[in-house]
Amino acid sequence: MRLEKKRFSEIEYNYDDLCLIYRNIEMVKSGIIKVDPFNQQYIGEKGVDIALAVKMIALSVEKKCDKIILISGDYDYAEAIKYVKNNMTKIHIVKIHKGNPPQNKSVSRDLAILADGIIDVYETEVRNKFLIPVP
């Protein structure tokens, strides 16, 4: 558990660092991660979808941005996306392609149709360009 807390803290620090470097980017981190400490297993998360949908709507209503980039393909966001678009805020969805050959099973087709654009990200490309090889 201590190791996971440390790992999570390092990831959170990196996100905060990105927000300081790029002042026009806001990373939304909310919800609760559920773990089974006895089996040392990740179970899931709670409250993330609702918190993120509310944040998207608030940003569009308050006219704090002109584009939102959503890194999720969950169809639960469909109504929030429609509302955001009705407030004249563009919304793009990141589609992550994993494996070789690359496959994507994380973005609902109906959700992709609602978005203003799709940003394709390939796992192999990210690994090759941004991860430092372990010696």
Backbone as CSV, one residue per row, in Angstrom:
resi,resn,N_x,N_y,N_z,CA_x,CA_y,CA_z,C_x,C_y,C_z
1,MET,0.822,-1.189,0.000,0.000,0.000,0.000,0.875,1.264,0.000
2,ARG,1.943,1.214,0.800,2.855,2.350,0.880,3.492,2.625,-0.484
3,LEU,3.852,1.560,-1.193,4.467,1.685,-2.508,3.500,2.321,-3.511
4,GLU,2.226,1.918,-3.467,1.218,2.486,-4.363,0.978,3.964,-4.059
5,LYS,0.951,4.326,-2.787,0.786,5.729,-2.403,1.942,6.565,-2.934
6,LYS,3.146,6.032,-2.827,4.325,6.742,-3.325,4.233,6.900,-4.846
7,ARG,3.853,5.834,-5.536,3.732,5.877,-6.991,2.667,6.889,-7.411
8,PHE,1.523,6.876,-6.735,0.449,7.813,-7.029,0.899,9.247,-6.789
9,SER,1.627,9.463,-5.713,2.122,10.795,-5.381,3.066,11.311,-6.463
10,GLU,3.913,10.440,-6.988,4.842,10.832,-8.062,4.077,11.197,-9.338
11,ILE,3.057,10.424,-9.666,2.240,10.709,-10.850,1.531,12.047,-10.679
12,GLU,0.961,12.272,-9.503,0.260,13.528,-9.223,1.218,14.713,-9.322
13,TYR,2.437,14.536,-8.836,3.446,15.592,-8.922,3.728,15.930,-10.386
14,ASN,3.856,14.909,-11.238,4.108,15.144,-12.665,2.963,15.913,-13.315
15,TYR,1.721,15.576,-12.978,0.562,16.303,-13.515,0.597,17.761,-13.072
16,ASP,0.871,17.988,-11.793,0.932,19.352,-11.277,2.054,20.137,-11.958
17,ASP,3.174,19.473,-12.197,4.302,20.105,-12.873,3.906,20.533,-14.291
18,LEU,3.172,19.679,-15.015,2.698,20.028,-16.356,1.802,21.262,-16.318
19,CYS,0.937,21.345,-15.324,0.030,22.494,-15.191,0.803,23.784,-14.904
20,LEU,1.921,23.672,-14.200,2.738,24.853,-13.939,3.491,25.298,-15.192
21,ILE,3.955,24.335,-15.963,4.685,24.653,-17.196,3.743,25.227,-18.242
22,TYR,2.591,24.566,-18.434,1.608,24.981,-19.438,0.407,25.567,-18.708
23,ARG,0.424,26.845,-18.474,-0.607,27.515,-17.665,-2.004,27.439,-18.271
24,ASN,-2.107,27.154,-19.560,-3.433,27.080,-20.189,-4.019,25.667,-20.150
25,ILE,-3.357,24.737,-19.462,-3.856,23.377,-19.316,-4.240,23.142,-17.866
26,GLU,-5.398,22.561,-17.674,-5.828,22.185,-16.325,-6.093,20.687,-16.310
27,MET,-5.417,19.980,-15.435,-5.637,18.548,-15.273,-6.666,18.367,-14.168
28,VAL,-7.718,17.637,-14.464,-8.764,17.407,-13.470,-8.531,16.043,-12.845
29,LYS,-8.300,16.057,-11.538,-8.073,14.817,-10.800,-9.125,14.754,-9.695
30,SER,-10.055,13.830,-9.819,-11.065,13.714,-8.778,-11.597,12.295,-8.737
31,GLY,-12.266,11.984,-7.668,-12.804,10.645,-7.487,-11.996,9.880,-6.457
32,ILE,-12.386,8.644,-6.269,-11.750,7.782,-5.276,-11.307,6.506,-5.967
33,ILE,-10.061,6.113,-5.733,-9.566,4.847,-6.263,-9.786,3.780,-5.202
34,LYS,-10.395,2.675,-5.630,-10.662,1.581,-4.700,-9.649,0.462,-4.928
35,VAL,-9.010,0.026,-3.828,-8.046,-1.065,-3.901,-8.363,-2.103,-2.831
36,ASP,-7.956,-3.325,-3.095,-8.051,-4.407,-2.116,-6.656,-4.557,-1.513
37,PRO,-6.440,-4.051,-0.281,-5.085,-4.067,0.285,-4.581,-5.477,0.607
38,PHE,-5.490,-6.423,0.843,-5.072,-7.773,1.198,-4.533,-8.529,-0.016
39,ASN,-5.195,-8.356,-1.160,-4.743,-9.008,-2.389,-3.895,-8.084,-3.253
40,GLN,-3.688,-6.849,-2.771,-2.914,-5.836,-3.482,-3.396,-5.703,-4.925
41,GLN,-4.696,-5.449,-5.036,-5.337,-5.365,-6.342,-6.103,-4.072,-6.507
42,TYR,-6.050,-3.534,-7.714,-6.861,-2.377,-8.087,-8.275,-2.877,-8.358
43,ILE,-9.280,-2.243,-7.750,-10.669,-2.666,-7.936,-11.393,-1.744,-8.914
44,GLY,-11.159,-0.468,-8.812,-11.840,0.480,-9.689,-11.819,1.865,-9.074
45,GLU,-12.655,2.730,-9.623,-12.737,4.073,-9.082,-14.196,4.449,-8.887
46,LYS,-14.402,5.473,-8.091,-15.755,5.909,-7.754,-15.825,7.419,-7.879
47,GLY,-16.838,7.909,-8.570,-17.097,9.341,-8.627,-16.333,10.114,-9.681
48,VAL,-15.535,9.439,-10.484,-14.710,10.137,-11.471,-15.564,10.691,-12.604
49,ASP,-16.443,9.877,-13.175,-17.259,10.306,-14.317,-18.112,11.530,-13.983
50,ILE,-18.779,11.498,-12.854,-19.656,12.614,-12.471,-18.844,13.883,-12.257
51,ALA,-17.742,13.767,-11.519,-16.914,14.945,-11.239,-16.373,15.555,-12.524
52,LEU,-15.954,14.713,-13.441,-15.402,15.213,-14.697,-16.486,15.832,-15.578
53,ALA,-17.652,15.213,-15.627,-18.761,15.774,-16.418,-19.181,17.139,-15.873
54,VAL,-19.262,17.270,-14.565,-19.622,18.555,-13.947,-18.563,19.606,-14.261
55,LYS,-17.295,19.227,-14.209,-16.202,20.167,-14.505,-16.271,20.629,-15.960
56,MET,-16.548,19.693,-16.891,-16.670,20.048,-18.302,-17.793,21.056,-18.512
57,ILE,-18.923,20.801,-17.889,-20.083,21.684,-18.035,-19.775,23.059,-17.435
58,ALA,-19.169,23.075,-16.256,-18.834,24.349,-15.604,-17.870,25.165,-16.464
59,LEU,-16.863,24.522,-17.027,-15.910,25.235,-17.881,-16.589,25.847,-19.100
60,SER,-17.527,25.114,-19.686,-18.193,25.636,-20.885,-19.191,26.743,-20.549
61,VAL,-19.938,26.592,-19.458,-20.925,27.608,-19.062,-20.226,28.910,-18.674
62,GLU,-19.119,28.787,-17.950,-18.379,29.966,-17.506,-17.464,30.527,-18.596
63,LYS,-17.472,29.900,-19.775,-16.651,30.333,-20.918,-15.174,30.441,-20.548
64,LYS,-14.680,29.461,-19.788,-13.279,29.475,-19.359,-12.353,28.810,-20.366
65,CYS,-12.917,28.194,-21.398,-12.084,27.585,-22.430,-12.891,27.485,-23.725
66,ASP,-12.192,27.276,-24.821,-12.902,27.107,-26.084,-12.825,25.672,-26.602
67,LYS,-12.012,24.832,-25.919,-11.907,23.432,-26.296,-11.620,22.579,-25.069
68,ILE,-12.259,21.425,-25.007,-12.012,20.450,-23.941,-11.510,19.188,-24.605
69,ILE,-10.451,18.607,-24.044,-9.931,17.337,-24.543,-10.217,16.286,-23.480
70,LEU,-11.057,15.330,-23.832,-11.489,14.282,-22.910,-10.710,13.009,-23.192
71,ILE,-10.043,12.492,-22.178,-9.316,11.233,-22.327,-10.161,10.139,-21.691
72,SER,-11.239,9.837,-22.360,-12.142,8.761,-21.958,-13.086,8.493,-23.105
73,GLY,-13.459,7.255,-23.275,-14.395,6.905,-24.334,-15.698,6.372,-23.790
74,ASP,-15.935,6.611,-22.511,-17.121,6.098,-21.836,-18.372,6.844,-22.312
75,TYR,-19.365,6.101,-22.755,-20.590,6.710,-23.267,-21.360,7.474,-22.190
76,ASP,-21.024,7.267,-20.940,-21.656,8.019,-19.848,-21.450,9.525,-20.007
77,TYR,-20.452,9.931,-20.773,-20.178,11.350,-20.984,-21.023,11.968,-22.093
78,ALA,-21.852,11.196,-22.769,-22.588,11.677,-23.945,-23.419,12.929,-23.651
79,GLU,-24.200,12.924,-22.606,-25.057,14.081,-22.300,-24.230,15.306,-21.939
80,ALA,-23.134,15.103,-21.210,-22.255,16.233,-20.874,-21.630,16.812,-22.142
81,ILE,-21.239,15.948,-23.065,-20.657,16.406,-24.330,-21.675,17.216,-25.126
82,LYS,-22.908,16.737,-25.187,-23.962,17.476,-25.905,-24.157,18.856,-25.286
83,TYR,-24.188,18.921,-23.966,-24.391,20.190,-23.269,-23.233,21.150,-23.547
84,VAL,-22.017,20.629,-23.466,-20.816,21.442,-23.714,-20.852,21.995,-25.140
85,LYS,-21.198,21.149,-26.097,-21.248,21.596,-27.488,-22.348,22.635,-27.706
86,ASN,-23.464,22.507,-27.005,-24.543,23.497,-27.101,-24.110,24.851,-26.549
87,ASN,-23.079,24.862,-25.700,-22.524,26.106,-25.162,-21.355,26.603,-26.010
88,MET,-21.242,26.074,-27.221,-20.246,26.510,-28.193,-18.804,26.209,-27.767
89,THR,-18.613,25.175,-26.985,-17.270,24.729,-26.621,-16.975,23.467,-27.419
90,LYS,-15.849,23.442,-28.095,-15.463,22.262,-28.871,-14.997,21.167,-27.923
91,ILE,-15.221,19.932,-28.334,-14.759,18.804,-27.522,-14.109,17.759,-28.408
92,HIS,-12.887,17.393,-28.018,-12.143,16.364,-28.721,-11.930,15.197,-27.766
93,ILE,-11.927,14.003,-28.316,-11.738,12.801,-27.509,-10.428,12.141,-27.911
94,VAL,-9.655,11.736,-26.910,-8.409,11.018,-27.169,-8.732,9.534,-27.270
95,LYS,-8.297,8.949,-28.367,-8.502,7.522,-28.613,-7.141,6.852,-28.500
96,ILE,-6.970,5.988,-27.499,-5.688,5.331,-27.262,-5.701,3.951,-27.916
97,HIS,-4.737,3.742,-28.792,-4.598,2.466,-29.510,-3.484,1.674,-28.837
98,LYS,-3.840,0.481,-28.343,-2.867,-0.350,-27.620,-2.506,-1.585,-28.422
99,GLY,-1.321,-2.100,-28.145,-0.884,-3.360,-28.718,-0.285,-3.234,-30.102
100,ASN,0.061,-4.408,-30.648,0.641,-4.467,-31.979,0.044,-5.657,-32.706
101,PRO,-0.806,-5.506,-33.676,-1.236,-4.257,-34.293,-2.109,-3.444,-33.341
102,PRO,-2.084,-2.118,-33.489,-2.832,-1.246,-32.583,-4.341,-1.486,-32.671
103,GLN,-4.961,-1.588,-31.500,-6.411,-1.745,-31.422,-6.961,-0.754,-30.411
104,ASN,-8.190,-0.325,-30.658,-8.845,0.577,-29.725,-10.194,0.001,-29.363
105,LYS,-10.373,-0.212,-28.069,-11.666,-0.708,-27.582,-12.200,0.210,-26.497
106,SER,-11.562,1.378,-26.348,-11.914,2.240,-25.220,-12.861,3.383,-25.561
107,VAL,-13.104,3.661,-26.847,-13.977,4.777,-27.202,-15.247,4.248,-27.851
108,SER,-16.377,4.589,-27.242,-17.669,4.224,-27.798,-17.826,4.886,-29.162
109,ARG,-18.293,4.123,-30.143,-18.476,4.672,-31.491,-19.452,5.850,-31.476
110,ASP,-20.540,5.714,-30.718,-21.526,6.793,-30.622,-20.924,8.049,-30.002
111,LEU,-20.030,7.860,-29.043,-19.384,9.004,-28.406,-18.440,9.698,-29.393
112,ALA,-17.738,8.917,-30.185,-16.826,9.479,-31.188,-17.588,10.329,-32.198
113,ILE,-18.807,9.941,-32.521,-19.631,10.699,-33.467,-20.031,12.048,-32.867
114,LEU,-20.257,12.084,-31.565,-20.653,13.333,-30.901,-19.515,14.355,-30.837
115,ALA,-18.288,13.870,-30.762,-17.133,14.758,-30.578,-16.854,15.590,-31.826
116,ASP,-16.218,16.734,-31.618,-15.798,17.585,-32.735,-14.571,17.009,-33.428
117,GLY,-13.803,16.223,-32.706,-12.614,15.628,-33.286,-12.091,14.490,-32.441
118,ILE,-11.290,13.644,-33.064,-10.664,12.514,-32.379,-9.152,12.710,-32.463
119,ILE,-8.485,12.514,-31.347,-7.027,12.580,-31.302,-6.535,11.153,-31.089
120,ASP,-5.869,10.603,-32.102,-5.362,9.240,-32.012,-3.994,9.229,-31.345
121,VAL,-3.847,8.396,-30.315,-2.585,8.231,-29.611,-2.256,6.734,-29.637
122,TYR,-1.057,6.422,-30.076,-0.631,5.027,-30.176,0.339,4.697,-29.051
123,GLU,0.007,3.662,-28.292,0.807,3.257,-27.138,2.275,3.042,-27.524
124,THR,2.523,2.358,-28.626,3.903,2.078,-29.039,4.667,3.371,-29.316
125,GLU,3.997,4.345,-29.905,4.630,5.629,-30.195,5.000,6.361,-28.903
126,VAL,4.094,6.347,-27.934,4.350,7.007,-26.651,5.517,6.324,-25.951
127,ARG,5.496,4.996,-25.935,6.592,4.250,-25.295,7.939,4.567,-25.959
128,ASN,7.968,4.570,-27.271,9.216,4.791,-28.000,9.743,6.215,-27.848
129,LYS,8.854,7.201,-27.782,9.294,8.593,-27.737,9.522,9.138,-26.346
130,PHE,8.755,8.656,-25.350,8.759,9.338,-24.068,9.232,8.504,-22.882
131,LEU,9.276,7.210,-23.005,9.715,6.407,-21.862,11.206,6.119,-21.958
132,ILE,11.864,6.283,-20.849,13.304,6.033,-20.787,13.498,4.529,-20.578
133,PRO,14.286,3.899,-21.461,14.515,2.454,-21.316,15.232,2.132,-20.005
134,VAL,14.847,1.023,-19.400,15.471,0.574,-18.159,16.769,-0.133,-18.520
135,PRO,17.897,0.271,-17.892,19.205,-0.348,-18.237,19.299,-1.799,-17.826
